[in-house]
Amino acid sequence: MECTFEDVGDVLKIGLEGRFVAANADEVRERVTKRIANAKKIVFDLSKMAHIDSSGLGVLVQFQKRANAEGIAIRLAGLLPHPRLVFDITKVFRVFDIYDTVEAAEKAFA
């Protein structure tokens, strides 16, 4: 799992690429936690995330819970068909604001 971070104005864009699974969930959690300390607006770019399992979903849900508690706005963007199916089957989509593109997610902050 590759993680990239980019500051776009006042938005932190976090790109996740590859398979977000149990084998790398803790590493992703640690890397992202270090970067979001002062962020108030976060977009997870999932357009290159090929697969997600329950561990990956759990990490994203933890970030959303933290965001809700700390007044941070999180948006997910660019879900590919297979990961989107996992979000739909598990009903996890209900806890996130999900957009088709990163640009749409960024505009939603305005």
Backbone torsions as a table, in degrees:
resi	resn	phi	psi	omega
1	MET	NA	123.9	178.3
2	GLU	-100.3	132.7	176.6
3	CYS	-117.7	131.7	174.6
4	THR	-123.9	151.2	-178.4
5	PHE	-131.1	134.8	179.6
6	GLU	-145.9	129.6	173.9
7	ASP	-87.7	121.5	178.6
8	VAL	-119.2	93.1	-172.7
9	GLY	64.0	-124.3	179.4
10	ASP	-96.9	13.6	-179.6
11	VAL	-109.6	132.1	172.5
12	LEU	-93.5	118.0	177.8
13	LYS	-99.2	124.3	179.8
14	ILE	-115.0	116.9	178.7
15	GLY	-97.6	130.9	176.3
16	LEU	-115.9	126.0	-176.4
17	GLU	-128.4	131.1	178.0
18	GLY	109.2	-143.5	-177.0
19	ARG	-106.6	119.6	179.5
20	PHE	-97.4	93.9	-171.0
21	VAL	-133.9	176.7	-176.9
22	ALA	-52.9	-36.5	-176.9
23	ALA	-63.2	-24.9	-178.1
24	ASN	-125.3	5.1	-175.6
25	ALA	-61.5	-42.9	-179.5
26	ASP	-65.9	-40.0	179.1
27	GLU	-63.9	-44.4	178.6
28	VAL	-62.6	-45.0	179.4
29	ARG	-55.8	-47.1	-178.5
30	GLU	-64.2	-46.9	-178.3
31	ARG	-62.8	-45.3	-177.9
32	VAL	-69.4	-41.3	-179.7
33	THR	-57.0	-40.2	179.2
34	LYS	-63.7	-34.9	-174.9
35	ARG	-85.7	-22.5	-174.1
36	ILE	-93.6	6.3	-174.7
37	ALA	-50.5	-42.2	-176.3
38	ASN	-113.1	6.2	-177.6
39	ALA	-77.1	143.1	175.5
40	LYS	-114.6	-17.6	178.2
41	LYS	-135.4	123.5	-176.1
42	ILE	-131.8	133.7	171.9
43	VAL	-118.1	123.4	171.8
44	PHE	-90.7	114.1	176.8
45	ASP	-87.2	107.1	-175.9
46	LEU	-105.3	16.9	-175.6
47	SER	-68.5	-12.3	177.8
48	LYS	-119.6	13.1	177.5
49	MET	-89.4	107.5	-173.7
50	ALA	-77.3	-27.9	-174.0
51	HIS	-153.7	148.3	172.9
52	ILE	-141.7	138.4	175.8
53	ASP	-113.2	-172.7	-175.5
54	SER	-62.2	-31.4	178.3
55	SER	-67.4	-43.8	176.5
56	GLY	-63.1	-44.0	176.8
57	LEU	-59.1	-41.9	180.0
58	GLY	-59.7	-40.4	178.4
59	VAL	-64.1	-46.3	179.5
60	LEU	-62.9	-39.5	178.1
61	VAL	-64.8	-39.6	177.0
62	GLN	-60.5	-42.8	177.6
63	PHE	-63.0	-39.7	179.3
64	GLN	-65.1	-41.7	178.2
65	LYS	-61.7	-44.4	178.2
66	ARG	-61.3	-44.3	-179.8
67	ALA	-59.7	-45.2	179.4
68	ASN	-60.1	-40.7	-178.5
69	ALA	-71.8	-29.5	-173.6
70	GLU	-107.7	6.3	178.5
71	GLY	72.5	30.4	178.2
72	ILE	-99.4	139.5	177.9
73	ALA	-99.6	124.7	179.1
74	ILE	-117.9	136.5	174.1
75	ARG	-127.5	144.1	172.9
76	LEU	-107.4	144.5	-177.3
77	ALA	-142.7	145.8	169.3
78	GLY	75.4	30.4	179.4
79	LEU	-60.1	127.8	174.7
80	LEU	-75.3	165.2	-174.7
81	PRO	-55.5	-46.6	-177.3
82	HIS	-66.0	-51.1	176.6
83	PRO	-59.5	-37.8	178.5
84	ARG	-60.4	-38.6	178.1
85	LEU	-62.0	-41.3	178.0
86	VAL	-62.3	-43.2	177.3
87	PHE	-61.7	-40.5	-178.9
88	ASP	-68.9	-46.7	-177.8
89	ILE	-62.1	-41.4	-177.3
90	THR	-84.5	-7.6	-178.3
91	LYS	66.2	14.1	179.5
92	VAL	-67.0	-22.4	179.3
93	PHE	-56.0	-22.3	-177.4
94	ARG	-67.1	-23.7	-176.7
95	VAL	-94.7	-2.2	-176.6
96	PHE	-121.9	154.8	166.1
97	ASP	-94.1	114.5	-174.3
98	ILE	-115.8	132.5	-178.4
99	TYR	-123.7	154.5	-179.8
100	ASP	-68.4	-34.5	-177.5
101	THR	-132.5	159.6	175.7
102	VAL	-62.3	-41.1	-178.9
103	GLU	-59.9	-43.3	178.6
104	ALA	-64.1	-39.0	178.2
105	ALA	-65.2	-41.9	179.0
106	GLU	-64.9	-41.6	179.9
107	LYS	-65.3	-28.9	-178.9
108	ALA	-65.9	-18.6	177.0
109	PHE	-73.8	-22.8	-174.5
110	ALA	-70.4	NA	NA
